[in-house]
Structure formats: C-alpha cells, structure tokens
Amino acid sequence: MLVFFVYGLCYLIKFPYLANLYQLALQNTSLTNTNLYYD
C-alpha cells in the first residue's frame, strides 16, 4: 500500500513530464499504426 502512495506522489510531481511522454507515445503509436496500414 505504501508503494502505491509513493507512486502517486511521484506521479503528481512529474505529471507534466509524464503527460508529455504520454502524448509523444500516442503520436508514435498512431504513426506506426498508419505506417502498418499503408504498408
């Protein structure tokens, strides 16, 4: 339970950074998906 608490704190602290990474990951996956479709 303590692990989840610490993880939550880290998530709140690094939220903008993680949000940027998440958006980049979404863009990358969408690009790879379109590449797969057009291959």
PQR file with spaces between the fields and no chain letter, atoms N, CA, C, O and H, PARSE charges and radii, in Angstrom:
ATOM       1  N    MET     1       0.840   -1.202    0.000 -0.4000 1.5000
ATOM       2  CA   MET     1       0.000    0.000    0.000 -0.0000 2.0000
ATOM       3  C    MET     1       0.879    1.258    0.000  0.5500 1.7000
ATOM       4  O    MET     1       0.553    2.264   -0.630 -0.5500 1.4000
ATOM       5  N    LEU     2       1.992    1.173    0.718 -0.4000 1.5000
ATOM       6  CA   LEU     2       2.895    2.323    0.762 -0.0000 2.0000
ATOM       7  C    LEU     2       3.497    2.602   -0.611  0.5500 1.7000
ATOM       8  O    LEU     2       3.749    3.751   -0.975 -0.5500 1.4000
ATOM       9  H    LEU     2       2.257    0.356    1.230  0.4000 1.0000
ATOM      10  N    VAL     3       3.720    1.531   -1.363 -0.4000 1.5000
ATOM      11  CA   VAL     3       4.290    1.694   -2.702 -0.0000 2.0000
ATOM      12  C    VAL     3       3.355    2.510   -3.584  0.5500 1.7000
ATOM      13  O    VAL     3       3.797    3.385   -4.330 -0.5500 1.4000
ATOM      14  H    VAL     3       3.515    0.598   -1.068  0.4000 1.0000
ATOM      15  N    PHE     4       2.055    2.218   -3.493 -0.4000 1.5000
ATOM      16  CA   PHE     4       1.086    2.973   -4.294 -0.0000 2.0000
ATOM      17  C    PHE     4       1.068    4.440   -3.884  0.5500 1.7000
ATOM      18  O    PHE     4       0.911    5.324   -4.726 -0.5500 1.4000
ATOM      19  H    PHE     4       1.696    1.508   -2.888  0.4000 1.0000
ATOM      20  N    PHE     5       1.230    4.699   -2.580 -0.4000 1.5000
ATOM      21  CA   PHE     5       1.238    6.078   -2.082 -0.0000 2.0000
ATOM      22  C    PHE     5       2.434    6.845   -2.647  0.5500 1.7000
ATOM      23  O    PHE     5       2.293    7.970   -3.126 -0.5500 1.4000
ATOM      24  H    PHE     5       1.357    3.981   -1.895  0.4000 1.0000
ATOM      25  N    VAL     6       3.608    6.223   -2.584 -0.4000 1.5000
ATOM      26  CA   VAL     6       4.814    6.868   -3.108 -0.0000 2.0000
ATOM      27  C    VAL     6       4.694    7.071   -4.614  0.5500 1.7000
ATOM      28  O    VAL     6       5.083    8.112   -5.144 -0.5500 1.4000
ATOM      29  H    VAL     6       3.723    5.309   -2.195  0.4000 1.0000
ATOM      30  N    TYR     7       4.148    6.060   -5.298 -0.4000 1.5000
ATOM      31  CA   TYR     7       3.972    6.159   -6.746 -0.0000 2.0000
ATOM      32  C    TYR     7       3.026    7.307   -7.088  0.5500 1.7000
ATOM      33  O    TYR     7       3.259    8.044   -8.046 -0.5500 1.4000
ATOM      34  H    TYR     7       3.832    5.215   -4.867  0.4000 1.0000
ATOM      35  N    GLY     8       1.960    7.457   -6.305 -0.4000 1.5000
ATOM      36  CA   GLY     8       1.017    8.554   -6.521 -0.0000 2.0000
ATOM      37  C    GLY     8       1.688    9.907   -6.347  0.5500 1.7000
ATOM      38  O    GLY     8       1.456   10.828   -7.130 -0.5500 1.4000
ATOM      39  H    GLY     8       1.771    6.859   -5.527  0.4000 1.0000
ATOM      40  N    LEU     9       2.522   10.026   -5.318 -0.4000 1.5000
ATOM      41  CA   LEU     9       3.229   11.289   -5.091 -0.0000 2.0000
ATOM      42  C    LEU     9       4.157   11.601   -6.257  0.5500 1.7000
ATOM      43  O    LEU     9       4.180   12.726   -6.755 -0.5500 1.4000
ATOM      44  H    LEU     9       2.710    9.278   -4.682  0.4000 1.0000
ATOM      45  N    CYS    10       4.914   10.614   -6.685 -0.4000 1.5000
ATOM      46  CA   CYS    10       5.825   10.814   -7.816 -0.0000 2.0000
ATOM      47  C    CYS    10       5.039   11.175   -9.071  0.5500 1.7000
ATOM      48  O    CYS    10       5.474   12.011   -9.863 -0.5500 1.4000
ATOM      49  H    CYS    10       4.896    9.700   -6.280  0.4000 1.0000
ATOM      50  N    TYR    11       3.885   10.547   -9.250 -0.4000 1.5000
ATOM      51  CA   TYR    11       3.059   10.810  -10.427 -0.0000 2.0000
ATOM      52  C    TYR    11       2.556   12.247  -10.408  0.5500 1.7000
ATOM      53  O    TYR    11       2.551   12.919  -11.440 -0.5500 1.4000
ATOM      54  H    TYR    11       3.532    9.868   -8.606  0.4000 1.0000
ATOM      55  N    LEU    12       2.129   12.723   -9.229 -0.4000 1.5000
ATOM      56  CA   LEU    12       1.645   14.097   -9.127 -0.0000 2.0000
ATOM      57  C    LEU    12       2.776   15.082   -9.379  0.5500 1.7000
ATOM      58  O    LEU    12       2.575   16.119  -10.010 -0.5500 1.4000
ATOM      59  H    LEU    12       2.133   12.177   -8.391  0.4000 1.0000
ATOM      60  N    ILE    13       3.972   14.752   -8.881 -0.4000 1.5000
ATOM      61  CA   ILE    13       5.101   15.666   -9.035 -0.0000 2.0000
ATOM      62  C    ILE    13       5.559   15.724  -10.490  0.5500 1.7000
ATOM      63  O    ILE    13       5.848   16.800  -11.013 -0.5500 1.4000
ATOM      64  H    ILE    13       4.135   13.910   -8.368  0.4000 1.0000
ATOM      65  N    LYS    14       5.622   14.570  -11.134 -0.4000 1.5000
ATOM      66  CA   LYS    14       6.144   14.509  -12.501 -0.0000 2.0000
ATOM      67  C    LYS    14       5.027   14.519  -13.543  0.5500 1.7000
ATOM      68  O    LYS    14       5.249   14.129  -14.689 -0.5500 1.4000
ATOM      69  H    LYS    14       5.387   13.696  -10.709  0.4000 1.0000
ATOM      70  N    PHE    15       3.838   14.958  -13.159 -0.4000 1.5000
ATOM      71  CA   PHE    15       2.694   14.840  -14.070 -0.0000 2.0000
ATOM      72  C    PHE    15       2.915   15.518  -15.420  0.5500 1.7000
ATOM      73  O    PHE    15       2.650   14.894  -16.447 -0.5500 1.4000
ATOM      74  H    PHE    15       3.658   15.275  -12.228  0.4000 1.0000
ATOM      75  N    PRO    16       3.391   16.775  -15.469 -0.5600 1.5000
ATOM      76  CA   PRO    16       3.578   17.410  -16.784  0.2800 2.0000
ATOM      77  C    PRO    16       4.559   16.630  -17.662  0.5500 1.7000
ATOM      78  O    PRO    16       4.336   16.470  -18.862 -0.5500 1.4000
ATOM      79  N    TYR    17       5.639   16.151  -17.056 -0.4000 1.5000
ATOM      80  CA   TYR    17       6.635   15.379  -17.813 -0.0000 2.0000
ATOM      81  C    TYR    17       6.036   14.088  -18.342  0.5500 1.7000
ATOM      82  O    TYR    17       6.246   13.724  -19.499 -0.5500 1.4000
ATOM      83  H    TYR    17       5.819   16.281  -16.081  0.4000 1.0000
ATOM      84  N    LEU    18       5.283   13.391  -17.484 -0.4000 1.5000
ATOM      85  CA   LEU    18       4.652   12.143  -17.907 -0.0000 2.0000
ATOM      86  C    LEU    18       3.596   12.412  -18.969  0.5500 1.7000
ATOM      87  O    LEU    18       3.439   11.623  -19.900 -0.5500 1.4000
ATOM      88  H    LEU    18       5.112   13.686  -16.543  0.4000 1.0000
ATOM      89  N    ALA    19       2.869   13.522  -18.837 -0.4000 1.5000
ATOM      90  CA   ALA    19       1.838   13.849  -19.821 -0.0000 2.0000
ATOM      91  C    ALA    19       2.483   14.075  -21.188  0.5500 1.7000
ATOM      92  O    ALA    19       1.952   13.637  -22.208 -0.5500 1.4000
ATOM      93  H    ALA    19       2.997   14.163  -18.081  0.4000 1.0000
ATOM      94  N    ASN    20       3.624   14.757  -21.206 -0.4000 1.5000
ATOM      95  CA   ASN    20       4.323   14.972  -22.471 -0.0000 2.0000
ATOM      96  C    ASN    20       4.783   13.651  -23.066  0.5500 1.7000
ATOM      97  O    ASN    20       4.646   13.424  -24.268 -0.5500 1.4000
ATOM      98  H    ASN    20       4.055   15.113  -20.378  0.4000 1.0000
ATOM      99  N    LEU    21       5.331   12.777  -22.223 -0.4000 1.5000
ATOM     100  CA   LEU    21       5.765   11.465  -22.708 -0.0000 2.0000
ATOM     101  C    LEU    21       4.586   10.683  -23.254  0.5500 1.7000
ATOM     102  O    LEU    21       4.700   10.006  -24.276 -0.5500 1.4000
ATOM     103  H    LEU    21       5.442   12.961  -21.246  0.4000 1.0000
ATOM     104  N    TYR    22       3.446   10.777  -22.566 -0.4000 1.5000
ATOM     105  CA   TYR    22       2.256   10.040  -22.992 -0.0000 2.0000
ATOM     106  C    TYR    22       1.784   10.534  -24.353  0.5500 1.7000
ATOM     107  O    TYR    22       1.411    9.736  -25.213 -0.5500 1.4000
ATOM     108  H    TYR    22       3.353   11.327  -21.736  0.4000 1.0000
ATOM     109  N    GLN    23       1.800   11.862  -24.548 -0.4000 1.5000
ATOM     110  CA   GLN    23       1.385   12.410  -25.838 -0.0000 2.0000
ATOM     111  C    GLN    23       2.345   11.964  -26.938  0.5500 1.7000
ATOM     112  O    GLN    23       1.919   11.619  -28.040 -0.5500 1.4000
ATOM     113  H    GLN    23       2.103   12.509  -23.849  0.4000 1.0000
ATOM     114  N    LEU    24       3.648   11.972  -26.633 -0.4000 1.5000
ATOM     115  CA   LEU    24       4.628   11.519  -27.621 -0.0000 2.0000
ATOM     116  C    LEU    24       4.415   10.052  -27.954  0.5500 1.7000
ATOM     117  O    LEU    24       4.512    9.650  -29.113 -0.5500 1.4000
ATOM     118  H    LEU    24       3.995   12.252  -25.738  0.4000 1.0000
ATOM     119  N    ALA    25       4.126    9.257  -26.937 -0.4000 1.5000
ATOM     120  CA   ALA    25       3.894    7.832  -27.171 -0.0000 2.0000
ATOM     121  C    ALA    25       2.653    7.639  -28.037  0.5500 1.7000
ATOM     122  O    ALA    25       2.644    6.798  -28.935 -0.5500 1.4000
ATOM     123  H    ALA    25       4.047    9.583  -25.995  0.4000 1.0000
ATOM     124  N    LEU    26       1.607    8.419  -27.766 -0.4000 1.5000
ATOM     125  CA   LEU    26       0.391    8.308  -28.571 -0.0000 2.0000
ATOM     126  C    LEU    26       0.683    8.689  -30.016  0.5500 1.7000
ATOM     127  O    LEU    26       0.213    8.023  -30.939 -0.5500 1.4000
ATOM     128  H    LEU    26       1.615    9.103  -27.036  0.4000 1.0000
ATOM     129  N    GLN    27       1.453    9.751  -30.221 -0.4000 1.5000
ATOM     130  CA   GLN    27       1.796   10.157  -31.582 -0.0000 2.0000
ATOM     131  C    GLN    27       2.609    9.067  -32.269  0.5500 1.7000
ATOM     132  O    GLN    27       2.369    8.752  -33.435 -0.5500 1.4000
ATOM     133  H    GLN    27       1.835   10.291  -29.472  0.4000 1.0000
ATOM     134  N    ASN    28       3.567    8.490  -31.550 -0.4000 1.5000
ATOM     135  CA   ASN    28       4.404    7.444  -32.144 -0.0000 2.0000
ATOM     136  C    ASN    28       3.580    6.226  -32.509  0.5500 1.7000
ATOM     137  O    ASN    28       3.762    5.656  -33.585 -0.5500 1.4000
ATOM     138  H    ASN    28       3.762    8.745  -30.603  0.4000 1.0000
ATOM     139  N    THR    29       2.676    5.816  -31.629 -0.4000 1.5000
ATOM     140  CA   THR    29       1.869    4.630  -31.915 -0.0000 2.0000
ATOM     141  C    THR    29       0.937    4.904  -33.085  0.5500 1.7000
ATOM     142  O    THR    29       0.722    4.029  -33.924 -0.5500 1.4000
ATOM     143  H    THR    29       2.528    6.278  -30.755  0.4000 1.0000
ATOM     144  N    SER    30       0.378    6.113  -33.149 -0.4000 1.5000
ATOM     145  CA   SER    30      -0.523    6.425  -34.252 -0.0000 2.0000
ATOM     146  C    SER    30       0.261    6.437  -35.570  0.5500 1.7000
ATOM     147  O    SER    30      -0.239    5.988  -36.601 -0.5500 1.4000
ATOM     148  H    SER    30       0.552    6.824  -32.467  0.4000 1.0000
ATOM     149  N    LEU    31       1.486    6.951  -35.526 -0.4000 1.5000
ATOM     150  CA   LEU    31       2.307    6.967  -36.738 -0.0000 2.0000
ATOM     151  C    LEU    31       2.648    5.552  -37.177  0.5500 1.7000
ATOM     152  O    LEU    31       2.563    5.230  -38.362 -0.5500 1.4000
ATOM     153  H    LEU    31       1.893    7.316  -34.688  0.4000 1.0000
ATOM     154  N    THR    32       3.031    4.712  -36.236 -0.4000 1.5000
ATOM     155  CA   THR    32       3.378    3.336  -36.597 -0.0000 2.0000
ATOM     156  C    THR    32       2.144    2.599  -37.095  0.5500 1.7000
ATOM     157  O    THR    32       2.238    1.770  -38.001 -0.5500 1.4000
ATOM     158  H    THR    32       3.101    4.973  -35.273  0.4000 1.0000
ATOM     159  N    ASN    33       0.992    2.893  -36.513 -0.4000 1.5000
ATOM     160  CA   ASN    33      -0.231    2.237  -36.964 -0.0000 2.0000
ATOM     161  C    ASN    33      -0.545    2.633  -38.402  0.5500 1.7000
ATOM     162  O    ASN    33      -0.904    1.775  -39.209 -0.5500 1.4000
ATOM     163  H    ASN    33       0.915    3.566  -35.778  0.4000 1.0000
ATOM     164  N    THR    34      -0.417    3.923  -38.739 -0.4000 1.5000
ATOM     165  CA   THR    34      -0.692    4.357  -40.103 -0.0000 2.0000
ATOM     166  C    THR    34       0.328    3.744  -41.053  0.5500 1.7000
ATOM     167  O    THR    34      -0.010    3.373  -42.177 -0.5500 1.4000
ATOM     168  H    THR    34      -0.126    4.619  -38.083  0.4000 1.0000
ATOM     169  N    ASN    35       1.588    3.635  -40.600 -0.4000 1.5000
ATOM     170  CA   ASN    35       2.603    3.011  -41.449 -0.0000 2.0000
ATOM     171  C    ASN    35       2.267    1.555  -41.708  0.5500 1.7000
ATOM     172  O    ASN    35       2.447    1.063  -42.822 -0.5500 1.4000
ATOM     173  H    ASN    35       1.863    3.936  -39.687  0.4000 1.0000
ATOM     174  N    LEU    36       1.780    0.864  -40.689 -0.4000 1.5000
ATOM     175  CA   LEU    36       1.407   -0.537  -40.869 -0.0000 2.0000
ATOM     176  C    LEU    36       0.246   -0.652  -41.846  0.5500 1.7000
ATOM     177  O    LEU    36       0.214   -1.553  -42.684 -0.5500 1.4000
ATOM     178  H    LEU    36       1.634    1.264  -39.784  0.4000 1.0000
ATOM     179  N    TYR    37      -0.709    0.271  -41.731 -0.4000 1.5000
ATOM     180  CA   TYR    37      -1.870    0.201  -42.621 -0.0000 2.0000
ATOM     181  C    TYR    37      -1.457    0.478  -44.063  0.5500 1.7000
ATOM     182  O    TYR    37      -1.970   -0.151  -44.989 -0.5500 1.4000
ATOM     183  H    TYR    37      -0.683    1.003  -41.050  0.4000 1.0000
ATOM     184  N    TYR    38      -0.538    1.412  -44.255 -0.4000 1.5000
ATOM     185  CA   TYR    38      -0.169    1.775  -45.617 -0.0000 2.0000
ATOM     186  C    TYR    38       0.906    0.869  -46.198  0.5500 1.7000
ATOM     187  O    TYR    38       1.177    0.922  -47.397 -0.5500 1.4000
ATOM     188  H    TYR    38      -0.122    1.923  -43.503  0.4000 1.0000
ATOM     189  N    ASP    39       1.517    0.043  -45.366 -0.4000 1.5000
ATOM     190  CA   ASP    39       2.435   -0.966  -45.903 -0.0000 2.0000
ATOM     191  C    ASP    39       1.606   -2.031  -46.574  0.5500 1.7000
ATOM     192  O    ASP    39       2.153   -2.996  -47.107 -0.5500 1.4000
ATOM     193  H    ASP    39       1.297    0.000  -44.392  0.4000 1.0000
